[in-house]
């Protein structure tokens, strides 16, 4: 009886709240009340975080309802820049930071418009120069802050079958560290290629098994690889809170970290500056495209499960700075095109926002590469039955492409029958890969300990860089 009484009370409350409103009050209802009504009316479950709906009121609330629940949710959530994502049968989760999303049709239309603005190398190079200058400014990295004079922190070197691993932290701003794992071939012959591998939003970060297999295999093939953490992710959590990852400055810090990682690799005595590559999946794919667009030192790029015309990254660390507003508006396909005519492999799948890449973004990239007479240097491996990951088939496609363009030993990644073979890689526990020790006990005393401290250091560094430039 108590449950029935509760439901009757709830329905009465909702009805009273609705009927108490008129146009004079703009038919206002609390957002949490509206969501409760929708759950009752349509028989669905909606999972919002409390902070998303707290103190939010919706005007003309019930006038926004439609026979279709998804159309209703769109109408109700749009004023708050929220979206509902289906998580199961009759189940939805509210998501923030979806401001960057277009529909697939809108993305294709924007790309067609952008493509109409250039038709040869000269006009494209002009557009690329405009975009690149804006990208640096949008990230607040023009001019670049001074690089700290500190040496890399290197701990716990291990040797395995054909490769070694050591933990490396780089101070990228005073007190700010990027942490990662440096993989090297055990017996390098002369100059060797270098690869930076930005991490994406996958569980367990760079510690996960597939990331270790990928980087160790590339080292066994003959490359030096630095796999590094996202900002406020992994060991970066010793300095910052998880929620700091969704601050706009995270996008700038991650770009800066990637550029400093490249600086570090190129200082190694056997590094080959003519053979430099980058590859990452998901958020790491966003960084792959952005860093390649920014820096001509990168000669080969492999963005994975991220090349899309209508999705720019569902996190402020990918779209928090106004990079995609540059040049009157751009998208990841145009940013990826800035790699031309450098070799590029876009790996896509049928289970996320890259599903339409073969029909939309890839032909566009071929057109841009065609301006240079280099259409064959851009490729697309599309896996229509796969989803959003950096799984085995995606890794094998990447190994083959990088072996071709970096001169790596593909036999170290495949068996005699040409099948993927990563069996000689040792997958380590997370603790072994931490630069600062299992509990962070080796973190320098001078390390920053809050986002507010980072903001102050960044602002000071930018001001000093501007003063030196002037």
Buried (B, 14 or more C-beta within 10 A) or exposed (E): EEEEEEEEEBEEEBEEBBEEBEEEEBBEBBBBBBBBBBBEEBEBEBEBEEEBBEEBBBEBBBEBBEEEBEEBBBBBBEBBEBBBEEEEEEEBBBBBBBEBBBEBEEBBBBBEEBBEEBEEBEEBBEBBEBBBEBBBBBBBBBBBBEBBEBEBBEEBEBEBEBBBBBBBBBBBBBBBBBBBBBBBBEEBEEEBBBBBBBBBBBEEBBBBEBBBBBBBBBBBBBBBBBBBBBBBBBBBBBBBEEEBBBBEBBBBBBBBBBBBBBEBBEEBEEBBEEBBBBBBBBBBBBBBBBBBBBBEBBBBBBBBBBBBBBBBBBBBBBBBBBBBEBBEEBBBBBBBBBBBBBBBBBBBBBBBBBBBBBEBBBEBBBBBBBBBEBBEBBBBBBBEEBEBBBBBBBBBBBBBBBBBBBBBEBEBBBEEEEEBBBEBBBEBEBEBBBBBBEEBEBBEEEBBEEBEBBEEBBEEBBEEBEEEEE
